[in-house]
């Protein structure tokens, strides 16, 4: 048996989970098709998913197609849960991108297809809801070619669209229009095929075209488009045939070194972790000792249980080999994104970052305030399942804050805390997450027993700008052996921690921090001396370099009636949007441009009244840009190295109280 790890992706409400149910029914896994509205689907198993009718967490379910076992991964469609989609992309062999025949290509559809093509994940497109009123199969196909990729070919036609009698008719080799379109598309990527196509030898054999279609689909060069309805089942058999014929099964050597990737972590009632792992190489067996993680976070545990996905169920197994997905138990401390086995093996390089990071944040307030400890523990468990919420604790102000993609995610966190942990919370107003980047270079140093340095440490640091997107780099201009490794490590770790709040309170990024001075007194100097001194030196250097605050910016596309262009333009200007020149399509006007992420929600709220309910807005994160005017500041902690006097006073009090090593 071969294994195909297949992702189902879509914009929210395109019918992705309904398609999953239909596929399971067609494969004989379930007798009755569940309903998203009734909360009876197989993959939306969380109570909150059933209540809201949306997918929140990725789910795995298995079915067989001939000699291939398909591990189907149903992913969230709402953009607030894009992190779940990103983690699933790490483990896919192929994907089905679902597009609604009524709504057509939407904002999230574009984001997903762009990412699938960048990662070269073989992808089929399924145009769903052809039975719905307003279905526009021809227009949607043209929109896919215009907005997603021109490398598409329809694999069939739809008769009587827009009603329950809609019928999907697959094309065959006898359809000369289809074979001509297919040959033209495939010839764009194959010179030999092109030469045969333009020659005088007659039509290309259909078997050759189908073989080349499978090859080019497998290389993510072309994307076959199927039509159908998840509700009526029309066109689903053709899609299953396409999955079987055109998408490549997973590869890997079951006898090779163990290598896999963790893409999901669940917690049991007792807090024990269950890791969802895609195996790329080797075989893991119960009672194996299995290394996981990388670098300083690398650990090892004994596998106490293995669950594999088979025939729509989860069953206990004794082993899991290359190409398959399983749940592993017994690996305490394992986290999402960890490689298991050999960290540098093919496919086990860890999670990529292909979607925008969260650009919003909010403070979570427990009700009553005395539940702060329980709230921290609960949020820490949620952070295990979604590390991008980036739980942060301010011990001075007694506040807990999280990063967010949107308001729906906030509501889900609130409901999860109430339902699963019995903790009531409120959220403060959502604010935008900005970044700081160095404006220039700056250096500072403190020498042992000189000036006002109360610590037994010498530290010198220089901060320099680095290319956008490069993150933080740490380098040495001192000899590595000039101090014990533990002291060197204390400085490097503290640099990373200190840069979480720059001059204006935001994370500092895209910089190089270089250690220029070092020194210690043996045996008196401790790591605590260096951890306490480094923030003072680094912030002094950063002040001399200066920083520029950058805010997240979205690209937007706004379609509205042409007669409303004039009234809408000043509103966009007041929101800080910068639109490009308008494009007129009949009576409609299309504006594209950029807008601060902080103002997108306000534009969405005002759009219906501004456009008589006819406006359609698509937006997505594009980049960070320098803030024009006074930079927004984030509240800083009271233990602030920018305020030298207060910082030293608080630090020395901690040392005296024994709460922190000198």
N, C-alpha and C positions, 0 to 999 in steps of 0.2 A: 504493500500500500504506500502511495505517495501522500505527502501532507502539503496542504496549501493554507497558509495563514492569510485570511482575507479580511480586509477592513471595509466596513460600510460607512461612508461619509456623506454628509449633506448639510445644507443650510437647514435651520430649525423648521419643522413642519413640512418638509419636502416628502415625508413618508418613509423615512429610513428604517425606523423600527417596525413599521407595518410590512416593509419588504422583507426584513429579517424573519418575521413570523411566516410570511408566505413561502419563503425558501425552506424553512423548517418543515412546513406542512407538505410541500412538494417532495421533500426528501423522506417523508414518512416518520419524522421525529415526533411530531405532535399530531393529534387527531383533530383538534379544533384550533382555529386561528384566533389568537388573542387580540384584544382591542386596546389601543392606547388610551382611548377615552374611558374605557371601563377599568383600566388598570390591571389587565389580565395578560399582558405580554410576558414572554419567557425571559427576555433580557432586562426589562425594567423591573428589577426585583426589589429595589429599595422602596420603602413605604412612601417616601417623599416623591420618588419618580412616579409612582402610581397616582398619587394625589394630584400632582401638577401636570401629568401627561407629557413630561419631557425626560430625555435621558440626561443623567447627571454624571454617572460613572460608566466607564467602558465595561462591557461585559463580554464574556467568551462563551460560545456555544458551538457544538460540533455536529456535523452531519456528513454523510458519505455521498459522493457522486461517482458511481462506477468504482474504479480502483483508487480513488483519491479521497482522503479524509480532509474535509474543509473545517478548519478552526475559524469560525466567523466572529469577528470582533465588532460589536455594535458600539459606535462612538457617539458622544453628545453632538448635537447640532447647534446648540446655542453658543454664541461667541464667548459668553462668560466662562465657558468650560473648555476653552480651546486647549488648555494644558493637558487635559485627558486625551485629546486627539493627538497632540504632539508626542506623548509617550507611546501611544499605539503605533505611530508611524515607524518607530524604531524596530518593530518586530514583523512588519508586513512583507509578504511576498507579492501581493497584488491588492487592488482596491476596486470597489464599485462606487462611483460618485453619483449620487441620486439628485436629479433636477426635477422640479415640479413642472408639468406641462401647462399649468395655469400661471404660476408666478414667474416661471422662467429662471434665468440666471440671476442670482442674488449676491449680495455682498460677500457672504461667507463662502458661497460657491467659488467665487473668483480666488479668494485666499487659499482655499483647499486645493484647487486645481493647480495654482501657481506652485504650491509647495510639493504636490505630488510629482509634477514635472521636474522640479529642481532636484528632487531626490531620485528621479528616474524609477518611480514605482509604477509597474504596469497597471493601467487603469482602464476599466470599462465605464461608460456613461450609461445610466439608466434613466430615461425620461418617464417619470411616474405620473399617475393621475390622468391618464388619457381618457378616462371615463368621466371625468369631472366637467361640469359646465364651464365654458371658457377655455378649455384645453386648446392650445395653439401649437400643434406639433411642428408644422413647417417653420413658423416664426421662431420657436424655441431652438430648433436645429440651427437656423441661421445665427441666432444669438450665441449659441455655443461656439460656433466657428469664429464669430467676431470677437467675443469677449473672453473665451477660455483658450482655444487653440484652433487654428485652421486644419490641423491634422486629424480630422474626424471623418467618419463615414457611417451613414445610417445603414443598419443591418436589416431593416425591414420597413414596412409602411403601416399606417393605421387607417382602418376603414371605420367610418361613422364615429369619429372622435367626439367627445363632449357628452356622452351618454353611456348608460350601462351596457349597451350593445356594442361598444367600441371593441374592435377586433384588430389584433396585430398579426400581420402577414410577413413572415421572414422572406427575404430575398433568396434566390437560388442562382445557380450557374446559368440558368436559362434566361435570367433577366439581364439583357445586354446593357441596359442603362446602368445597372448596379455594377456589373463587371467592368465596364469602362471607367466608372468613377473610382472603383477600387484599384484598378491598374494604374490610373493616373496618380492616385495618392501614394501607392507603394513605390512607383517609379521615381518619386521625388527623393527617395532615400536609398535607391539601389541602381547603380549605373548599368549593371548587366540586365536588370529587368527593364530599365528605360530603353536600352538598345533593342531588346526583343519587342518591346511595345511599339516603338516607332518604325520597326522594320516591316517588311512586306510578307512575313510568314503567317499572317492571319492572327486571330484572337489568341491570347495567352490561355493555356490550359487552366481550367478553374481550380484543379487540385494544386497547381503551382501557386496561384493567387492566394488560396487559403493557407498554404504552408508559409508563404511569405508574410501574410497578415499575422499569423501566430508569432513568427519570428520578430516582426517589427513591433507588435504589441508588447512582447516580452522585453524588448529593449526600450519601451516607453517612447517610441517614435510616433506611433499612431494610436488613436483611441476610438475603437468601435462604439457606436451609439445604438442602444436598444430602446424600444418603446414598450410601455405596458402599464399595468395597474396592479399594485400590491393588493388592492381590495378585491378585485374580480379575478385576479390571477392571469389576466391577459398578458401575453408576452413574457411571462416568467420562465416558461420552459426554454424559450430561446436564450434568455439570459443565462440560465443554468448551463445550457450547451456552450455558450461563450466562455463562461468561467472554466469549464472542463477543457475546452479546446485551446483557448487563447492565453490563459494566465499560467505562468510557469510555477511548478511546485517548488517547495522549499528544498534547498540543497544543504549538504553538510555530511561530514564523515562521522558516523556513530562510533568508529574506533579511534578517532583522533583525540587530541587533548580537549578536556572539558572547557567549553566557553558558552556563555549565555548572557542575557540581559534581563534585568528586573524592570517590568513596566507597570506594575501595580502592586500595592501592599495593602492587605486587610488586617485588621486586629480582631482577635477573638474576644469572648467575654472576659477572659482572664488577662487580656492585654497581650497575649502571644501573637506573633506576627506570622502571616502567611504571604509568601512572595509568589507572584505570578511571573514565571520565567519563560522566555523564548530561548530554546537551545539552538545554537548555531553549529556546534561541534561536540563530539564526545557523547558520553552517556553518564547520567547521574543515577545512583542506586540508593535505596534506603540504607541508612547507617554509614554512608560515605561521609568523610570529612571534606567539607567544601569551602575553599576560600572565596571571599567576596569583597567587593569594594576596591578602592585603589588608594595609593599613597598612604597618608597617615590614618585614613579612615578604613584601611584594609583590615578585615577580620576573618574569622573562620568559625564554622559551626558544624555540628553533625546533623545530617538530614534525618529527621525522625518520621517523616511521612511524605508521600508523593500522591497527588491526585492528578489524573489525566482526564481530558475531555473526550467523550466517546458516545456517539449516537444521541446527542442532546442531553446527556447526563454527565455528572462528575463522578468518577469511580476511582477507588483506591488502586494504586499501581505499585509495582516493585522497582520500576526504573522508568526513565524518560530519555530518549535519544535525540540526536541532531534533527532539526527541522520541526520539532514538536513544541507545544506549549504545555506547561504543567504548573501546578501549585506545589510549592515546597514548604515544608514546615520544619521548625527546629533551628532556624538561622536567626538567632537573636541579634538585634542591631542592624539587620539588613534594611536598606533604604531603596526607594524608587531611583532608578538610574544606575544602580550598582551593577558592575559586571560580576558574573560568577565564574569561577575557574580562572582561566588565563585571561587577564585584562586586556592584552594586546592582540588577541586572536581576531580573525576576520569576523565582523558583525558584532563584536563585543566592545566596541570603542566607547560605549556609553551614550547617554542621550544627547542629541543635537539640540540647537536652539534655532528653530526655523520660524516661529511665530513671535510676535511682539511680546515683551515682558508685561506684567501688570503695570498699569500707569495710574492706578488709584489706590488710596489707602484710607483706613478709618480706624478709630479707636473703639475697642469693644469694651462695654461697661457692664459688669455683672449686676444682676438684681437678686438679692441685695449685695452691696459692695463687699460684704464679708466673704462672698463666694469667689473672691479673686483667685485663691489658690486652686480651687476646683476648676475654675475657668481656664487657668493656665494649663493644667494637666489635660483638659479636654481639647483645647486648641492645639496642644503639642501632638496629640493623637491624630487630629485632623491634618496637621502639617506632615505627618508621616505619609498620609495618603495623597497630599498635594503640597509638596515642598514650596511651591511658588507663592503660597500665602505668606511665607516669610514672617513667621510669628516673631514679634519684637517686644521686649519687656523693659520698661523704664522704671527702675526700682525707686528712683527719687520721687517721681510723680505718681507712682503706683498705677501705671497705665499699661495696657496691652494693646498692640496695634497689629493689623494684618494688611497685606497687599491684596488688591482685588482687580478683577477685570470689569466688573459692572455691578449694577444694583441687584440683579437677579441672583448673582453669586452671594451677595450679602444676605439676601432673604433666605437662601438655602442654608448658609452657615447658621443663621439665627434659628431656623427650624430644626436643624440637625442637633444643635446644642440642647434645645428644649426636648426633642423626642428621644434622643439616644443617651443624653447625659443628665437630663432633668435640670438644666441650668437655664434660667431666663436671662436674656441680655438685651441691651439696646446698643445701637451704633451711633456714634457722633457723625456729624456731616462728613460726607465723602470728600476728600481733597485729592488733588493731582500730585503724583510723585514726580518731582523734578530731579535733575542731576547737576552736579558741578564738575566743570573741567578746568584745569589750570590755564590761566591766561598767559603765563610766562614761566620763568624758572626762579626758584628761590631756595636758599640754603640756610641752615642754622646748626649750631652745635652747642653742647654743654660738656664741660670738662670736670672730672672728679676734683673735688676740693677747691674749686675755683668759683668766684662770684657767688651767686645765690643757689647753686646746685646742692640740694640736701641729700642727694642719692649717691651711693658708691658705684657710679657708672659714668662712662664717657660715651656719648652718642652724638654723631653728626649725620645729618640727612640732607639730601638735595631732592627737590621735586622738579621734574621737567614734564612738559606736555608730550603726549603720545598720539598717534593717529586715532581718529574716531573709530570706535568699535574694538579697540585693542585691549580695553580693560586696564588692569593694574599689573605692572611688572615691578619686581624687586631685584635690585642688583647690588653688587659689592664693589667698592673701590678700596677695601681693606683686605688684608690677607685673611683667608678663611680660618687659618690657625691662630689668628691674633687673640682670640677669646675661645673659651670652651663652647662646644656646639650648643649646649643648653641655653647659653646667654645669647648667642647669635639667633637661635630659634625664637627666643622670647621677643627680640626686637622685630623680627620679620612678622610674627603672628600679631603683634601689637600694631604694627603699621596697618595691616588689613582691617583690624578692628577699629582703629582710630578714623580711618577714611570713610567709615559708614556715616560720619557727620562732618561735613566740611565747614567752611567759614559761615555759610548761610544755613547750615543745618542739614544739607542734602548729601547723599552718597557722592563721593568723589570718584571719578573714573577717568579712563584714557590718560594715564600718567605713568611715568617711571619714577620710582623712589629709589635713590641710591644711597647706600651707607658710606659716608665719607670719613668718619672718625669712630674709633672704638677703643675701649680701655676698661680695665677692671682692677680691683685689688683682691688678690687671693690671700687668704681664703674667705675674705669678708663679703665680697660682692655676691649678690643673689640674683636670680631671675626676676624677683620682685622689684629690685632696683631698676632694672632695664624696662620692665613693664610700666613702671610709674614715670620714668623719665621720657620714654619715647614719645608719648602723646604731646608733651610740652615742646619737644624739639620739632616734631613733625608739623604741628600747627603753626609754630613760628616760621618754618620754611614755607608752609602753604600761604600764610599771610603775605610773605614777601613775594611769592609767585603771583598771588591774586587768583581768584577763580571767577568764572562766568557761569551763571545759572542757566540751564537749558530746560525747556519745557517740552513735553511730548506733543507732537503735531499729527493730526490725521489728514490723510487724503480723502476728499469727499467728491461725490458725484450727485448732483441735485437735478432732478428732472421736474419741471413745473410748466404750467400753461404759459405760453409766450407773453400774454398780456400782463402777467404778474412779475415779469423780470424787473421792471423799474422799481416797484414797491419793495421787492425782496432784497435788492442790492444794498441799500443803506442798513438793513437789519444785519446782513452778513458782515458789513464793515464794523458795526458796533460790537459784534461778537469776535472780532479779531480775525475773521476769515479773509483769505486772499484768493479770490476767484480768478480764473483765467478768462479768456474771451468766450462769449457764449456761442454754442452751436445750435442752430435752428433746424428742427426736424418737423416740418409741417406746422401745426399749431403749437407744438411743444418746444421748449427751450431747455438745453442741457448746459449746466455749469459744472466745471471741475476746478478744484483748487485745494487749498489746505486751510485747516482751522485748528486752533488750540484744542487739545483733547478735553480740557476743562470746560469748553463751551459746547461740545457736541450734544450733550444731554439737553441743554437749553434749546438748541436749535431743533432737536427732535420734538420737544414739547410744543414749540411755537409753530412748527411747520403746518399742521392741519389748518389752523386759523389763517395763516399767511397765504395758503395756496388753495383755499376752498376744499381742502381734503384731497386734492389731486396731486400734491407733491410727493415725490419718492426720493428718499435720501439713502445713499450708501456711503459708508465711511469705514476707514480702518487705519490703524497706526502706520505711520510712514517713517518718522525720524524724530530726533530731538533737535530743537533749534534754540539759539540764544534768545533769552527773554529781552524784549525791548522795553526800556523804562526800568523803574526800580525793581530789583529782583525779589521774588517772593521768598520769605524766610520761613524755615521750619523751626518750631520750638526746640531749643537745645536742652540737654540735660543740665541739672545744676552742677554735676561733676564734670565741668567743662574746662578743657585745657586752654581754651582761648582766654579765660580769666585766670591768669597765673596765680594770683594771690588766693582766690577761693579754691582753686584746684589743689594747691599745695596744702592749704589748711585742711580740706576734707581728706586728702590722701594721708597726711600725717596722723589725723585722728583715727583713721582705719588701722594704720600701722600700730599705733599705740594701743588700740583696743584689741589687737591680735586678729583683726578681720582680714588682714592682707599682709603678706610677707613684704619686708622692706624692699 
